[in-house]
């Protein structure tokens, strides 16, 4: 007897050592459960051994099994609801070992499973871990005789150590889980440092699912319009889960996502058959059984929710806690990603503003500034359409610049106008002088009809003020369902300030140019009047005096008064010289050849009088505005004079042509070069004249390389440059 007892104790100790060795080797709980079932079954001479885990929903799940007869084993994860009279239920209720020697009298789902295995006698003992009932270790016999009377005691003694082994194995798993969580978070932190938010969301959902062994993980963002949008999704099957990225659904009903939104706290539903609402319908279509959701708060604001789902048994009781700890760092990752995105966006915005400011600083035409501003604004704000519109005096608005994200021409082209009225961004900004925002559902009026053709859903506009008056409106529009960001109005303001500066500068430039043109025109008119006065007055009197002297006076002189005749001839010659000088002076004031025949004969006359040979080519049809012809004439005259006086050139090439509304004058010589616009020569006055007419003069004169002067003049009514409004559109 003592020998048998000693041998039994030795067998038990050997069994426990083998289990302890397995746990110490880092085996998974599943491996431990399988070994425990086999070792206990062999030790106690049972036909079937099952390790069962009690679940929070009142069921028991087989997590390990062994058969001594070779019969089919209970499939791992087989579940049965507790209830009625069976070993698992009795142990659960009483927290003590339990025996049923005649299984024909057992009842309840676990008993139905047992009868399927032809069980006759069963004994179960509770497995407690850290003072908490964890599960049940059951041995069963298919023979007629009952299990030995000491089975409960031996099983109870054994399960105390088995519970310790399981606790150790779980502790190792939990430690491994913590390590995996920390590794996952480190990977995410590395990703956040270099990735876009979309990549972070995808990585987070995958990491959470792997760490928590979920079937599906979804990260959803709560939207201002009472909906939620999936921004990250992962499925254990690799196929599309219940929510693909971009899926939107309205909040409402009884489901985890809506509960988290309503309470701001974690939520759980272990039986999604009782869920309701659009979100629940989507989840049930995927086959969700148990779902846990934890809020994601970014900088104190509820941002979204991370959900894990299972299509099998309920998720573990600690899922909320583990997911909450995880999402705290996820929220930090999202905040960092958003901060990086905002910083990148700010940098892009500043770069765009600098590019526009450069255009403004170099006095680019308003139309060019408008096109640049709308394009930069649309790209920076990720809009689908960006517009600049000018208000008219008759309560209308005219589109002066438009940009689309696709590069396609807008349905309503630049220059199109529409009446203000109704409820829309253009009208609200016009009446209030303040930024405005309008969803399409609330919009009305002619402007809304125009933009409806573009598929616009949301519009935001900001006023453009010039000199204290409302000039127009800058607006960005979106075709997407989600509204434009809340800071759109503020970001628009930076661009509208530059537009206002460009307009103010352009108006100042136009006024300055017009003033200079008027001065030049007044000077030309004065010279023309002086030339006419000289021609009609002093010049004609001198001609009459010379004729009178040579005719009437000389005829009255006696033939013998030879000395007097000689003196009269000398006076007549002096009068002729004075007359020639007067004619030359009058020609310098205003070339008569230009007034009489136009540019071509006037330039030919200059070429004939030049001290340096001139090769002249004039491709101009018809007459040009007076001031344009004068500017071209004086350009050639000044350069010919300078070349003859300073360049030591052998030939001068003069080309004059019109094209694309511009007169171009090019004068080149092969002289010694070195000319300088700032040297105080007549080129300075010539530059002023050209720029006063809205033209440009350029000089290229490297030492030893000859001199090239080029002038471009717009062939419009001189002295009346286009206004900013005219350049912008009708």
Phi and psi in degrees as a GROMACS rama.xvg file:
@    title "Ramachandran Plot"
@    xaxis  label "Phi"
@    yaxis  label "Psi"
@TYPE xy
-61.1264  -36.4345  UNK-2
-65.9818  -44.0948  UNK-3
-62.7092  -41.6548  UNK-4
-63.1334  -42.6067  UNK-5
-62.9064  -40.9767  UNK-6
-66.0135  -38.4753  UNK-7
-64.2789  -42.7488  UNK-8
-62.7894  -40.6539  UNK-9
-62.5544  -40.3736  UNK-10
-63.5088  -41.4613  UNK-11
-63.6702  -43.8715  UNK-12
-63.7715  -39.8227  UNK-13
-63.75  -40.2405  UNK-14
-62.2924  -46.5341  UNK-15
-64.3023  -36.5329  UNK-16
-64.5874  -41.1472  UNK-17
-63.3347  -41.0179  UNK-18
-65.1404  -44.8952  UNK-19
-61.5344  -39.9368  UNK-20
-62.6349  -40.3771  UNK-21
-62.5729  -44.4017  UNK-22
-64.8181  -43.2789  UNK-23
-62.9875  -27.6435  UNK-24
-79.0946  3.09339  UNK-25
83.0493  24.1726  UNK-26
-65.9594  153.968  UNK-27
-72.9838  157.806  UNK-28
-54.4949  -38.2324  UNK-29
-60.982  -41.4323  UNK-30
-66.3068  -39.6477  UNK-31
-62.4888  -44.5052  UNK-32
-59.7892  -44.6205  UNK-33
-63.2932  -43.5269  UNK-34
-68.1127  -42.1315  UNK-35
-58.2782  -46.1768  UNK-36
-59.3697  -44.1088  UNK-37
-68.1646  -46.8529  UNK-38
-62.7236  -44.7907  UNK-39
-64.3686  -43.7333  UNK-40
-60.4476  -44.9036  UNK-41
-66.6037  -41.2264  UNK-42
-63.492  -41.0534  UNK-43
-95.8048  1.83737  UNK-44
66.1785  34.0181  UNK-45
-85.923  159.714  UNK-46
-88.6074  -25.4131  UNK-47
-147.588  135.604  UNK-48
-129.569  134.616  UNK-49
-131.72  132.368  UNK-50
-99.4589  117.534  UNK-51
-113.986  143.325  UNK-52
-111.745  131.432  UNK-53
-80.5607  131.628  UNK-54
-103.082  157.802  UNK-55
-63.0057  -19.4165  UNK-56
-93.4555  16.6663  UNK-57
79.3307  32.8486  UNK-58
-127.756  167.491  UNK-59
-123.845  136.274  UNK-60
-118.886  129.197  UNK-61
-74.0302  117.237  UNK-62
-110.128  -7.29979  UNK-63
-161.998  143.238  UNK-64
-153.316  153.785  UNK-65
-147.414  142.451  UNK-66
-122.736  129.793  UNK-67
-89.0923  -7.71357  UNK-68
-103.52  -7.37028  UNK-69
84.3392  4.25787  UNK-70
-69.8795  161.056  UNK-71
-60.4786  134.323  UNK-72
-85.3933  155.006  UNK-73
-59.525  130.959  UNK-74
-65.9424  131.931  UNK-75
-53.8195  143.962  UNK-76
77.0946  8.09246  UNK-77
-65.3848  130.241  UNK-78
-118.199  150.492  UNK-79
-147.234  140.588  UNK-80
-75.1252  138.655  UNK-81
-71.023  156.03  UNK-82
145.609  160.175  UNK-83
63.3521  -146.807  UNK-84
-116.723  106.849  UNK-85
-158.251  164.702  UNK-86
-60.4194  -47.3891  UNK-87
-60.8825  -40.6008  UNK-88
-70.195  -41.6037  UNK-89
-62.2861  -42.4256  UNK-90
-64.2964  -40.9705  UNK-91
-63.9159  -40.9505  UNK-92
-72.8011  -42.8585  UNK-93
-97.8865  -12.5229  UNK-94
58.3794  26.5972  UNK-95
-134.836  162.677  UNK-96
-57.8469  152.397  UNK-97
-141.854  152.253  UNK-98
-136.097  140.861  UNK-99
-131.833  109.733  UNK-100
-86.342  -19.9441  UNK-101
-123.797  96.3933  UNK-102
-70.6884  -7.32666  UNK-103
-67.3149  -22.5047  UNK-104
-92.298  -0.109511  UNK-105
-78.3478  157.618  UNK-106
-147.543  167.968  UNK-107
98.3202  163.541  UNK-108
-53.6079  -44.0234  UNK-109
-60.0738  -36.8527  UNK-110
-65.9879  -37.8689  UNK-111
-60.5758  -42.5407  UNK-112
-62.6992  -41.6386  UNK-113
-63.9146  -39.3263  UNK-114
-67.0713  -27.7082  UNK-115
-65.6084  -21.1524  UNK-116
-101.049  9.48969  UNK-117
62.8564  39.3843  UNK-118
-74.336  144.934  UNK-119
-114.565  -39.5353  UNK-120
-138.997  136.197  UNK-121
-136.009  148.501  UNK-122
-136.175  132.639  UNK-123
-126.672  146.037  UNK-124
-131.531  141.112  UNK-125
-70.9069  145.359  UNK-126
-109.19  115.091  UNK-127
-112.921  138.537  UNK-128
-125.964  118.738  UNK-129
53.2825  45.488  UNK-130
77.1538  5.12493  UNK-131
-116.656  133.965  UNK-132
-65.1309  117.009  UNK-133
-99.6776  -43.1001  UNK-134
-169.864  -158.719  UNK-135
-141.354  137.367  UNK-136
-107.11  116.641  UNK-137
-117.262  132.591  UNK-138
-115.73  145.456  UNK-139
-140.722  154.485  UNK-140
-127.552  143.781  UNK-141
-102.418  4.09543  UNK-142
-88.7826  168.331  UNK-143
-70.6047  -38.0986  UNK-144
-74.549  150.098  UNK-145
-76.3571  161.281  UNK-146
-62.3012  150.834  UNK-147
-54.0182  154.406  UNK-148
-67.1063  -26.0543  UNK-149
-89.8789  7.99787  UNK-150
-59.9088  -42.9852  UNK-151
-57.4979  -47.086  UNK-152
-63.6647  -46.5762  UNK-153
-63.8841  -40.077  UNK-154
-67.4053  -39.8439  UNK-155
-65.6438  -43.6584  UNK-156
-60.8684  -39.4012  UNK-157
-69.2869  -40.0655  UNK-158
-69.3899  -23.2298  UNK-159
-61.7645  -44.9055  UNK-160
-74.5202  -34.4075  UNK-161
-62.5588  -41.106  UNK-162
-59.2477  -40.726  UNK-163
-63.1242  -43.0439  UNK-164
-61.9965  -43.5144  UNK-165
-64.6811  -41.2603  UNK-166
-60.5708  -42.9181  UNK-167
-62.7841  -42.3844  UNK-168
-63.6355  -42.5623  UNK-169
-64.7411  -38.9461  UNK-170
-60.3475  -41.1924  UNK-171
-63.9622  -41.8132  UNK-172
-63.6233  -44.0667  UNK-173
-62.3413  -41.4653  UNK-174
-62.9126  -42.5925  UNK-175
-63.7791  -38.1712  UNK-176
-63.5671  -41.8206  UNK-177
-61.415  -43.4237  UNK-178
-62.4441  -40.5363  UNK-179
-65.2794  -40.4333  UNK-180
-61.7836  -45.2493  UNK-181
-64.0368  -40.5554  UNK-182
-64.0552  -40.8732  UNK-183
-62.6792  -42.9163  UNK-184
-66.5039  -36.4971  UNK-185
-64.9758  -40.2837  UNK-186
-62.7059  -40.9216  UNK-187
-65.222  -41.6358  UNK-188
-60.3408  -40.0177  UNK-189
-64.6703  -40.4805  UNK-190
-65.9032  -41.8945  UNK-191
-60.1748  -33.3564  UNK-192
-67.1566  -16.964  UNK-193
-137.405  -4.6684  UNK-194
-111.454  162.251  UNK-195
-76.5531  157.34  UNK-196
-54.4632  -37.8492  UNK-197
-61.1163  -39.0191  UNK-198
-67.806  -37.2301  UNK-199
-63.0297  -45.3392  UNK-200
-59.8786  -44.347  UNK-201
-62.9471  -41.7956  UNK-202
-67.5256  -39.9865  UNK-203
-61.5136  -48.1071  UNK-204
-62.7044  -39.662  UNK-205
-66.6109  -43.0386  UNK-206
-65.763  -44.0308  UNK-207
-60.3611  -44.6952  UNK-208
-62.3522  -43.0794  UNK-209
-67.0583  -41.5556  UNK-210
-66.416  -39.6227  UNK-211
-97.7476  4.19763  UNK-212
54.1214  43.1521  UNK-213
-89.524  159.615  UNK-214
-82.1012  -33.0994  UNK-215
-144.029  140.932  UNK-216
-129.708  136.157  UNK-217
-133.143  135.295  UNK-218
-112.945  122.766  UNK-219
-119.625  142.972  UNK-220
-103.175  133.13  UNK-221
-80.6254  130.605  UNK-222
-103.483  155.737  UNK-223
-64.2988  -18.4682  UNK-224
-93.5117  20.3189  UNK-225
79.2705  23.992  UNK-226
-123.662  173.379  UNK-227
-133.099  147.177  UNK-228
-125.033  131.149  UNK-229
-72.5822  121.229  UNK-230
-109.599  -9.76853  UNK-231
-155.804  141.883  UNK-232
-152.796  143.914  UNK-233
-145.324  140.894  UNK-234
-131.047  138.778  UNK-235
-65.2495  -22.8736  UNK-236
-85.0011  -11.4703  UNK-237
80.9017  -4.89633  UNK-238
-95.3121  172.451  UNK-239
-62.2581  129.276  UNK-240
-83.651  -161.785  UNK-241
-66.3683  -32.7487  UNK-242
-126.254  111.363  UNK-243
-80.9784  159.137  UNK-244
-58.1904  130.351  UNK-245
99.0155  -12.6894  UNK-246
-65.2626  131.692  UNK-247
-119.313  144.685  UNK-248
-150.035  147.724  UNK-249
-73.6227  147.255  UNK-250
-73.5395  160.555  UNK-251
131.339  157.248  UNK-252
86.3696  -172.199  UNK-253
-104.466  98.4786  UNK-254
-156.365  164.233  UNK-255
-63.0364  -44.1027  UNK-256
-62.5989  -42.1077  UNK-257
-70.5785  -35.5836  UNK-258
-66.2652  -41.8769  UNK-259
-63.1468  -40.4267  UNK-260
-63.8792  -40.9858  UNK-261
-72.5702  -34.812  UNK-262
-105.232  -22.9358  UNK-263
71.453  14.567  UNK-264
-124.573  163.621  UNK-265
-58.6324  152.743  UNK-266
-141.258  151.498  UNK-267
-139.604  141.157  UNK-268
-136.869  113.875  UNK-269
-88.0571  -11.0457  UNK-270
-133.943  97.2654  UNK-271
-74.9822  -0.270493  UNK-272
-65.6506  -23.7249  UNK-273
-91.4611  -0.38945  UNK-274
-78.0205  159.745  UNK-275
-145.197  168.55  UNK-276
99.1297  163.808  UNK-277
-55.4487  -39.4809  UNK-278
-63.4074  -42.0052  UNK-279
-64.1959  -37.4659  UNK-280
-61.3027  -41.4879  UNK-281
-64.9047  -44.9657  UNK-282
-64.3485  -41.3618  UNK-283
-65.9084  -33.9734  UNK-284
-61.6996  -27.186  UNK-285
-84.0463  -21.1561  UNK-286
101.121  24.7671  UNK-287
-66.3248  138.238  UNK-288
-112.737  -48.1325  UNK-289
-126.563  132.684  UNK-290
-135.664  135.603  UNK-291
-124.917  134.051  UNK-292
-128.176  142.819  UNK-293
-130.033  134.337  UNK-294
-68.4353  148.848  UNK-295
-111.566  115.423  UNK-296
-111.533  129.013  UNK-297
-117.033  116.061  UNK-298
54.3614  45.8365  UNK-299
79.6786  4.31125  UNK-300
-119.016  135.72  UNK-301
-65.7692  113.699  UNK-302
-97.0009  -41.6564  UNK-303
-173.796  -156.802  UNK-304
-148.602  141.243  UNK-305
-108.762  126.395  UNK-306
-119.292  139.183  UNK-307
-117.788  142.574  UNK-308
-133.208  152.971  UNK-309
-130.972  138.998  UNK-310
-96.2926  6.28435  UNK-311
-116.602  -122.334  UNK-312
-75.1585  165.308  UNK-313
-57.5666  149.154  UNK-314
-66.6618  151.129  UNK-315
-54.3124  154.611  UNK-316
-64.1402  -25.6208  UNK-317
-91.8442  11.1822  UNK-318
-61.0962  -44.0822  UNK-319
-58.5747  -45.3623  UNK-320
-64.9431  -45.1388  UNK-321
-67.3985  -40.5949  UNK-322
-68.0688  -37.0982  UNK-323
-64.1238  -44.788  UNK-324
-61.895  -36.363  UNK-325
-69.3092  -44.8329  UNK-326
-71.5749  -18.5498  UNK-327
-61.3379  -43.3631  UNK-328
-75.9139  -30.2663  UNK-329
-61.5021  -42.1527  UNK-330
-60.9881  -40.2339  UNK-331
-62.55  -41.6551  UNK-332
-62.1008  -41.8871  UNK-333
-65.6261  -43.2217  UNK-334
-60.9251  -42.4369  UNK-335
-64.8396  -42.639  UNK-336
-63.3403  -42.1138  UNK-337
-65.4103  -39.3776  UNK-338
-62.3659  -41.41  UNK-339
-64.289  -41.3925  UNK-340
-64.7436  -41.8938  UNK-341
-65.6148  -39.1279  UNK-342
-65.1016  -42.6986  UNK-343
-64.2388  -41.3788  UNK-344
-63.2144  -41.0184  UNK-345
-63.2757  -42.6327  UNK-346
-63.2996  -42.2164  UNK-347
-63.4534  -39.481  UNK-348
-64.9614  -42.9443  UNK-349
-64.5208  -40.0908  UNK-350
-63.1302  -41.5795  UNK-351
-63.2266  -42.985  UNK-352
-64.0866  -38.2676  UNK-353
-64.1635  -41.0092  UNK-354
-62.9395  -42.3404  UNK-355
-67.4855  -41.1026  UNK-356
-61.2779  -35.7641  UNK-357
-63.1953  -42.4449  UNK-358
-60.2349  -44.8143  UNK-359
-63.3686  -42.0649  UNK-360
-64.6539  -32.3778  UNK-361
-93.2406  16.2924  UNK-362
57.836  43.2496  UNK-363
-62.9783  151.981  UNK-364
-56.0811  143.675  UNK-365
-53.3446  -39.3599  UNK-366
-60.8607  -38.1834  UNK-367
-67.023  -41.1461  UNK-368
-63.7968  -43.5083  UNK-369
-59.9392  -46.3745  UNK-370
-62.3127  -41.5482  UNK-371
-66.3542  -42.7098  UNK-372
-63.0791  -46.7291  UNK-373
-65.0298  -39.4793  UNK-374
-66.2964  -47.1113  UNK-375
-62.5333  -42.6132  UNK-376
-63.6412  -45.6581  UNK-377
-61.2069  -41.8879  UNK-378
-68.6892  -44.7986  UNK-379
-64.1839  -40.2255  UNK-380
-91.8862  5.3575  UNK-381
52.9542  41.138  UNK-382
-85.5583  163.745  UNK-383
-87.6272  -32.324  UNK-384
-141.545  138.512  UNK-385
-125.467  137.986  UNK-386
-134.135  149.467  UNK-387
-125.293  128.465  UNK-388
-127.389  146.015  UNK-389
-109.575  135.091  UNK-390
-81.0836  137.846  UNK-391
-100.006  167.62  UNK-392
-71.4576  -11.9663  UNK-393
-108.259  35.6636  UNK-394
57.8283  46.5178  UNK-395
-127.003  167.765  UNK-396
-132.825  140.507  UNK-397
-124.211  131.252  UNK-398
-74.591  119.183  UNK-399
-105.376  -14.4114  UNK-400
-160.067  142.063  UNK-401
-144.103  145.261  UNK-402
-138.911  141.047  UNK-403
-125.511  147.189  UNK-404
-66.3209  -25.6025  UNK-405
-85.2246  -12.68  UNK-406
83.7874  -5.08258  UNK-407
-77.7837  153.771  UNK-408
-67.3388  138.077  UNK-409
-67.3795  150.636  UNK-410
-57.8261  -33.9296  UNK-411
-105.159  110.167  UNK-412
-73.9261  164.948  UNK-413
-59.3267  137.009  UNK-414
101.457  -14.3882  UNK-415
-72.1034  142.473  UNK-416
-122.014  158.84  UNK-417
-151.809  157.078  UNK-418
-79.6096  142.501  UNK-419
-77.6425  158.186  UNK-420
141.454  162.203  UNK-421
79.051  -154.782  UNK-422
-122.894  100.117  UNK-423
-157.216  168.756  UNK-424
-61.0785  -45.4997  UNK-425
-59.189  -43.5796  UNK-426
-72.1375  -41.6909  UNK-427
-62.8755  -44.0277  UNK-428
-64.1724  -38.821  UNK-429
-62.2617  -42.2151  UNK-430
-80.9148  -31.9177  UNK-431
-102.773  -22.803  UNK-432
69.3256  16.8101  UNK-433
-125.617  161.937  UNK-434
-58.6962  154.128  UNK-435
-145.452  153.783  UNK-436
-134.726  140.447  UNK-437
-150.093  118.058  UNK-438
-75.3624  150.595  UNK-439
-60.1918  -33.2037  UNK-440
-62.4524  -24.659  UNK-441
-103.67  0.691141  UNK-442
-90.4324  154.451  UNK-443
-156.487  169.467  UNK-444
103.035  174.689  UNK-445
-62.1172  -38.5532  UNK-446
-60.9777  -39.298  UNK-447
-64.3166  -39.1476  UNK-448
-62.5285  -38.8502  UNK-449
-63.9826  -47.8721  UNK-450
-78.6632  -18.2048  UNK-451
-64.693  -30.5165  UNK-452
-62.7133  -25.4775  UNK-453
-88.7284  -3.95358  UNK-454
75.9558  27.3424  UNK-455
-72.9537  135.729  UNK-456
-109.344  -32.8054  UNK-457
-139.349  142.332  UNK-458
-135.937  140.869  UNK-459
-130.919  133.258  UNK-460
-132.695  153.108  UNK-461
-135.047  143.374  UNK-462
-73.4599  151.327  UNK-463
-112.972  115.174  UNK-464
-110.995  136.472  UNK-465
-128.724  120.251  UNK-466
59.6578  35.7943  UNK-467
81.3308  4.47856  UNK-468
-121.892  150.465  UNK-469
-76.6201  117.335  UNK-470
-95.4808  -42.893  UNK-471
-171.741  -158.849  UNK-472
-143.122  138.76  UNK-473
-106.975  129.935  UNK-474
-137.762  149.201  UNK-475
-121.609  145.075  UNK-476
-133.329  148.7  UNK-477
-126.595  140.945  UNK-478
-97.4765  0.0379623  UNK-479
-89.6006  160.228  UNK-480
-69.9622  -38.3037  UNK-481
-70.5794  142.468  UNK-482
-70.5344  161.104  UNK-483
-65.3132  150.744  UNK-484
-54.4718  154.231  UNK-485
-65.7732  -23.32  UNK-486
-93.4401  11.2268  UNK-487
-60.3802  -42.5009  UNK-488
-59.5228  -45.2112  UNK-489
-65.5846  -39.2333  UNK-490
-70.9451  -30.5005  UNK-491
-62.3913  -34.9308  UNK-492
-59.096  -38.6031  UNK-493
-60.1297  -36.8514  UNK-494
-76.2495  -39.0724  UNK-495
-66.8689  -28.9633  UNK-496
-64.0489  -40.852  UNK-497
-67.267  -38.2921  UNK-498
-61.6998  -43.6403  UNK-499
-61.8168  -41.1387  UNK-500
-62.881  -43.6596  UNK-501
-61.5106  -41.8654  UNK-502
-65.828  -43.7758  UNK-503
-62.5812  -44.6172  UNK-504
-62.9376  -40.584  UNK-505
-64.8217  -42.0015  UNK-506
-64.0402  -40.1576  UNK-507
-63.4949  -43.4306  UNK-508
-63.8578  -41.3901  UNK-509
-62.3517  -43.9975  UNK-510
-63.113  -41.0221  UNK-511
-65.5944  -44.7413  UNK-512
-62.5112  -43.2125  UNK-513
-63.126  -39.5586  UNK-514
-63.9455  -45.2884  UNK-515
-63.1433  -39.9129  UNK-516
-63.9026  -38.7384  UNK-517
-64.9698  -38.151  UNK-518
-64.3451  -45.8854  UNK-519
-61.6155  -44.0541  UNK-520
-62.7987  -39.7907  UNK-521
-64.3051  -40.9857  UNK-522
-63.7269  -42.919  UNK-523
-63.4433  -41.0142  UNK-524
-64.3742  -38.2028  UNK-525
-64.6907  -45.2328  UNK-526
-62.9815  -39.4138  UNK-527
-64.1033  -39.2786  UNK-528
-67.3786  -40.9459  UNK-529
-63.8639  -43.8399  UNK-530
-61.5548  -40.4634  UNK-531
-67.3694  -39.9654  UNK-532
-64.5662  -41.3475  UNK-533
-63.732  -42.4868  UNK-534
-67.1152  -43.7615  UNK-535
-84.2577  -19.5986  UNK-536
-108.057  -90.1836  UNK-537
-59.1718  -42.5087  UNK-538
-63.5261  -44.427  UNK-539
-66.658  -36.8541  UNK-540
-65.5391  -40.57  UNK-541
-65.1572  -40.9957  UNK-542
-61.2431  -44.7742  UNK-543
-63.8914  -40.0743  UNK-544
-64.8791  -41.3268  UNK-545
-64.3877  -42.8568  UNK-546
-63.7427  -42.2747  UNK-547
-63.8209  -40.634  UNK-548
-66.14  -45.0098  UNK-549
-73.4243  -27.3704  UNK-550
-97.7483  -80.7707  UNK-551
-62.8189  -50.7865  UNK-552
-66.6941  -46.4958  UNK-553
-66.5243  -33.5578  UNK-554
-67.2542  -25.6763  UNK-555
-82.3465  -5.42417  UNK-556
-83.9327  132.021  UNK-557
-61.2176  149.687  UNK-558
-60.3003  -32.1613  UNK-559
-76.9202  -10.6838  UNK-560
-87.8061  67.0917  UNK-561
-66.0098  -35.9727  UNK-562
-66.1974  -41.9442  UNK-563
-64.9457  -38.8006  UNK-564
-61.8783  -40.828  UNK-565
-63.6891  -39.7127  UNK-566
-66.9593  -39.4299  UNK-567
-62.8445  -40.6449  UNK-568
-62.3681  -37.7883  UNK-569
-65.7179  -42.0807  UNK-570
-63.6242  -40.1682  UNK-571
-62.3839  -40.5703  UNK-572
-64.5294  -40.9606  UNK-573
-61.7951  -41.1749  UNK-574
-61.7255  -39.5599  UNK-575
-63.2161  -40.0064  UNK-576
-65.3468  -43.3135  UNK-577
-61.4021  -39.7076  UNK-578
-63.4925  -41.5213  UNK-579
-63.561  -42.5139  UNK-580
-63.545  -39.6556  UNK-581
-64.8349  -41.7253  UNK-582
-62.4355  -40.411  UNK-583
-64.3805  -40.0384  UNK-584
-63.7735  -43.5908  UNK-585
-64.665  -37.4074  UNK-586
-64.6006  -35.4932  UNK-587
-69.3581  -33.9545  UNK-588
-67.6297  -44.7234  UNK-589
-158.377  112.152  UNK-590
-63.5494  120.546  UNK-591
-67.6828  -31.0993  UNK-592
-63.734  -34.4921  UNK-593
-68.9116  -43.7567  UNK-594
-66.4307  -35.4541  UNK-595
-82.3372  -44.9395  UNK-596
-117.631  -10.595  UNK-597
99.2703  -168.37  UNK-598
-69.4192  -42.8254  UNK-599
-60.2091  -55.1764  UNK-600
-64.8186  -33.1181  UNK-601
-64.8532  -41.885  UNK-602
-70.5401  -34.3108  UNK-603
-62.2937  -38.6727  UNK-604
-64.8117  -41.117  UNK-605
-62.202  -43.3304  UNK-606
-62.8871  -39.3166  UNK-607
-65.0144  -37.2519  UNK-608
-82.7746  -9.55303  UNK-609
-65.7663  139.713  UNK-610
-74.4691  -18.8132  UNK-611
-110.375  135.63  UNK-612
-55.3651  138.892  UNK-613
-122.003  130.811  UNK-614
-102.817  109.794  UNK-615
-107.967  133.593  UNK-616
-135.514  116.405  UNK-617
-118.94  117.818  UNK-618
-117.333  75.2357  UNK-619
-133.792  125.911  UNK-620
-101.777  126.404  UNK-621
74.3051  -172.609  UNK-622
-90.9007  154.166  UNK-623
-115.132  166.685  UNK-624
-52.509  144.55  UNK-625
-52.1848  -48.1494  UNK-626
-69.3741  -30.0774  UNK-627
-66.8573  -45.2068  UNK-628
-63.2129  -40.5149  UNK-629
-62.6752  -43.4119  UNK-630
-62.3842  -42.2466  UNK-631
-65.4332  -42.2376  UNK-632
-61.0174  -49.0296  UNK-633
-67.4636  -29.7141  UNK-634
-60.8568  -49.4797  UNK-635
-66.4935  -44.5503  UNK-636
-59.7305  -45.6429  UNK-637
-65.9253  -43.88  UNK-638
-68.6729  -37.1458  UNK-639
-63.2865  -41.8606  UNK-640
-63.4895  -46.411  UNK-641
-63.7633  -40.2817  UNK-642
-63.3617  -45.6391  UNK-643
-63.6715  -34.7504  UNK-644
-83.702  -31.7202  UNK-645
-128.169  -21.221  UNK-646
-89.4473  -19.9088  UNK-647
53.5859  42.9599  UNK-648
-89.5197  159.729  UNK-649
-104.189  -18.7393  UNK-650
-156.64  150.812  UNK-651
-127.952  131.824  UNK-652
-105.629  126.913  UNK-653
-121.583  122.597  UNK-654
-123.57  131.113  UNK-655
-132.87  127.076  UNK-656
-151.525  159.303  UNK-657
-118.618  151.788  UNK-658
177.36  139.573  UNK-659
55.5632  37.3152  UNK-660
74.7147  17.7057  UNK-661
-133.024  138.803  UNK-662
-98.489  125.004  UNK-663
-113.66  130.085  UNK-664
-121.59  123.486  UNK-665
-124.853  126.323  UNK-666
-125.37  122.092  UNK-667
-127.696  143  UNK-668
-132.686  167.429  UNK-669
-106.87  30.4582  UNK-670
-81.3569  -160.581  UNK-671
-84.2782  -4.86699  UNK-672
70.1186  -162.227  UNK-673
86.4415  10.0718  UNK-674
-69.2957  150.982  UNK-675
-139.408  126.808  UNK-676
-64.3125  -24.446  UNK-677
-95.6241  9.52113  UNK-678
-82.6  4.82535  UNK-679
85.4842  11.0249  UNK-680
-80.738  -177.979  UNK-681
-66.4653  -12.0485  UNK-682
-63.4916  -28.9494  UNK-683
-63.5106  -50.7291  UNK-684
-63.0465  -35.8492  UNK-685
-64.866  -40.8097  UNK-686
-61.094  -43.5976  UNK-687
-59.5997  -42.5407  UNK-688
-63.6847  -45.3886  UNK-689
-64.428  -47.0689  UNK-690
-68.5452  -28.4872  UNK-691
-64.419  -24.0521  UNK-692
-96.56  10.8868  UNK-693
80.9832  16.3202  UNK-694
-101.988  -175.883  UNK-695
-135.777  142.029  UNK-696
-121.17  130.75  UNK-697
-124.022  146.505  UNK-698
-129.094  129.32  UNK-699
-128.819  113.406  UNK-700
-146.898  69.7933  UNK-701
-68.4615  145.172  UNK-702
-55.8879  127.451  UNK-703
79.2623  -0.508813  UNK-704
-113.998  15.4996  UNK-705
77.734  179.166  UNK-706
-129.605  138.098  UNK-707
-129.045  123.971  UNK-708
-114.825  130.116  UNK-709
-130.325  133.368  UNK-710
-125.792  134.081  UNK-711
-119.545  127.44  UNK-712
-128.25  128.35  UNK-713
-67.718  134.262  UNK-714
-90.8885  63.7633  UNK-715
-116.139  178.996  UNK-716
-60.8034  111.95  UNK-717
-57.7085  140.414  UNK-718
82.9528  2.71242  UNK-719
-128.085  65.1911  UNK-720
-63.1932  153.874  UNK-721
-66.033  143.38  UNK-722
-79.8738  162.743  UNK-723
-56.0385  -40.3614  UNK-724
-65.1959  -40.4889  UNK-725
-65.6873  -38.7921  UNK-726
-68.1812  -30.7272  UNK-727
-75.7609  -26.662  UNK-728
161.357  -176.405  UNK-729
